[in-house]
Amino acid sequence: MKTIIVDRYGDTDVMNLQEVPTPQAGSNQVRIAIKAAGINYADIMQRLGSYPGGPEPPYAAGFEYAGVIDEIGEGVTDRKIGERVMGLCKLGGYSEYTVVPASQPLPIPEGLGFEEAAAIPCQYFTAYHVLITLGQLQADQTVLIQAAAGGLGSLLVQIAHHLGANVIGTASTSEKCEMIRELGCDHPINYKDVKFREEVDRITEGKGCELIVETVGGRVFDLSMRCLRPHGRLIVVGVASNDPRPVYGSYLLPHNLTISGFHLNGFLGNVQAMKDAIQCLHVWLEKGVLKFLVNHTFPLEEAAEAQRQIADRKTTGKVVLKVGD
Ligand SMILES: NC(=O)c1ccc[n+]([C@@H]2O[C@H](COP(=O)([O-])OP(=O)(O)OC[C@H]3O[C@@H](n4cnc5c(N)ncnc54)[C@H](OP(=O)(O)O)[C@@H]3O)[C@@H](O)[C@H]2O)c1
């Protein structure tokens, strides 16, 4: 089968399409014929060697897939060949096939294609848990979402808007700002053109935000801290700038601020929260509350170009590799 191997840490030229043996489903496993592979910012950080606990090269890139079960291992009684499924795998999502524990793949919601489904396992569940399970966002609270036009950001905006929050979102171009406005962002801010901290001050009449979802790091992180109102909560979900910043307890203390980290892996085992997230997914899709914006698709062979475009901040919504015919 074809797969994308990262030979060593580095720029996109370390990613190569290779022919490797097709894996077989072992006991209690199923094999998925992948139709669409999700690209996530974490893939870029893993390739650069800046992802905490990331894989050592050489490794098979990618960890998110949508496809069809095409082989069932010994001892598996509750899965069927031909089931349309989506999920996360440890490595090798940018491949024609992957093998995962039989209990893991989730059914693709009716009416969704493979490409839209590939936007769900990482970014939808992260958006849900960040805003609801951990963030406890309530109607009428103000939430600031950084990099709001991205794959994760575009879902955060839609969910926060649906919850009835006052949504402030940042993005680096006016086109991206227009896109998030259409998704329900009340106050899009082009943070290349204006100082977002001052804009947040103006929008909230000096009060600041109850919740901030921070995915950029660097100066954006430092200024985000200053956008919190007393008792506010900032959740660190990513560091796209690769510039992590320190947090000073002496600033948190007088304002009763909370800073939390979020990593999806730590929430996948929370059975009740995952059930709630899946139930909301179905209801929101049925009601048309949630759209998966797959704005960029590439063939598997062009995985390096797909990553380059995300890193160069040229993409909006989800970026997906189409695999097979
Ligand atoms: N903790 C978790 O479990 C988890 C799960 C999913 C995602 N994440 C994190 O969430 C963030 C978004 O992930 P995603 O996959 O949805 O990617 P994405 O948002 O589609 O792409 C990254 C975006 O970050 C913004 N950005 C700001 N500074 C940047 C810089 N120096 N270099 C590149 N981009 C920069 C860009 O938007 P603008 O040009 O508009 O600024 C860019 O489009 C990432 O930090 C990712 O690691 C974390």
The ligand as a MOL file (V3000), in Angstrom:
LIG
                    3D

  0  0  0     0  0            999 V3000
M  V30 BEGIN CTAB
M  V30 COUNTS 48 52 0 0 0
M  V30 BEGIN ATOM
M  V30 1 N -4.6270 20.0610 22.2640 0
M  V30 2 C -5.3090 19.3320 21.3820 0
M  V30 3 O -5.7630 18.2200 21.6810 0
M  V30 4 C -5.5150 19.9080 20.0210 0
M  V30 5 C -6.4040 19.3060 19.1070 0
M  V30 6 C -6.6070 19.9320 17.8670 0
M  V30 7 C -5.9220 21.1000 17.5490 0
M  V30 8 N -5.0270 21.6170 18.4530 0 CHG=1
M  V30 9 C -4.3020 22.8660 18.1670 0
M  V30 10 O -5.2140 23.8260 17.6740 0
M  V30 11 C -4.5640 24.6710 16.7360 0
M  V30 12 C -5.3350 24.6530 15.4300 0
M  V30 13 O -5.1700 23.3730 14.8300 0
M  V30 14 P -5.7700 23.0730 13.3870 0
M  V30 15 O -5.3160 21.7010 13.0400 0
M  V30 16 O -7.2180 23.3850 13.3810 0 CHG=-1
M  V30 17 O -4.9660 24.1090 12.4560 0
M  V30 18 P -5.5240 25.4140 11.7350 0
M  V30 19 O -6.1580 26.2930 12.7640 0
M  V30 20 O -6.3600 25.0040 10.5760 0
M  V30 21 O -4.1980 26.0990 11.1930 0
M  V30 22 C -3.3930 26.8410 12.0350 0
M  V30 23 C -3.7950 28.3240 12.0700 0
M  V30 24 O -3.0940 28.9340 13.1500 0
M  V30 25 C -2.9260 30.2960 12.8790 0
M  V30 26 N -1.5650 30.7250 13.2160 0
M  V30 27 C -1.2400 31.6930 14.0820 0
M  V30 28 N 0.0610 31.8360 14.1720 0
M  V30 29 C 0.6220 30.9540 13.3170 0
M  V30 30 C 1.9580 30.6580 12.9450 0
M  V30 31 N 2.9950 31.3030 13.4840 0
M  V30 32 N 2.1750 29.6950 12.0180 0
M  V30 33 C 1.1430 29.0270 11.4710 0
M  V30 34 N -0.1680 29.2690 11.8010 0
M  V30 35 C -0.4140 30.2370 12.7040 0
M  V30 36 C -3.2260 30.5130 11.3840 0
M  V30 37 O -4.4690 31.2220 11.2980 0
M  V30 38 P -4.4180 32.8200 11.0740 0
M  V30 39 O -3.5680 33.0020 9.8250 0
M  V30 40 O -5.8150 33.2240 10.8890 0
M  V30 41 O -3.7470 33.3720 12.2910 0
M  V30 42 C -3.3910 29.1090 10.8350 0
M  V30 43 O -4.3350 29.0550 9.7880 0
M  V30 44 C -3.1110 24.1760 16.6210 0
M  V30 45 O -2.3200 24.9400 17.5100 0
M  V30 46 C -3.2190 22.7420 17.0890 0
M  V30 47 O -2.0120 22.2300 17.5780 0
M  V30 48 C -4.8220 21.0440 19.6600 0
M  V30 END ATOM
M  V30 BEGIN BOND
M  V30 1 1 1 2
M  V30 2 2 2 3
M  V30 3 1 2 4
M  V30 4 1 4 5
M  V30 5 2 4 48
M  V30 6 2 5 6
M  V30 7 1 6 7
M  V30 8 2 7 8
M  V30 9 1 8 9
M  V30 10 1 8 48
M  V30 11 1 9 10
M  V30 12 1 9 46
M  V30 13 1 10 11
M  V30 14 1 11 12
M  V30 15 1 11 44
M  V30 16 1 12 13
M  V30 17 1 13 14
M  V30 18 2 14 15
M  V30 19 1 14 16
M  V30 20 1 14 17
M  V30 21 1 17 18
M  V30 22 2 18 19
M  V30 23 1 18 20
M  V30 24 1 18 21
M  V30 25 1 21 22
M  V30 26 1 22 23
M  V30 27 1 23 24
M  V30 28 1 23 42
M  V30 29 1 24 25
M  V30 30 1 25 26
M  V30 31 1 25 36
M  V30 32 1 26 27
M  V30 33 1 26 35
M  V30 34 2 27 28
M  V30 35 1 28 29
M  V30 36 1 29 30
M  V30 37 2 29 35
M  V30 38 1 30 31
M  V30 39 2 30 32
M  V30 40 1 32 33
M  V30 41 2 33 34
M  V30 42 1 34 35
M  V30 43 1 36 37
M  V30 44 1 36 42
M  V30 45 1 37 38
M  V30 46 2 38 39
M  V30 47 1 38 40
M  V30 48 1 38 41
M  V30 49 1 42 43
M  V30 50 1 44 45
M  V30 51 1 44 46
M  V30 52 1 46 47
M  V30 END BOND
M  V30 END CTAB
M  END
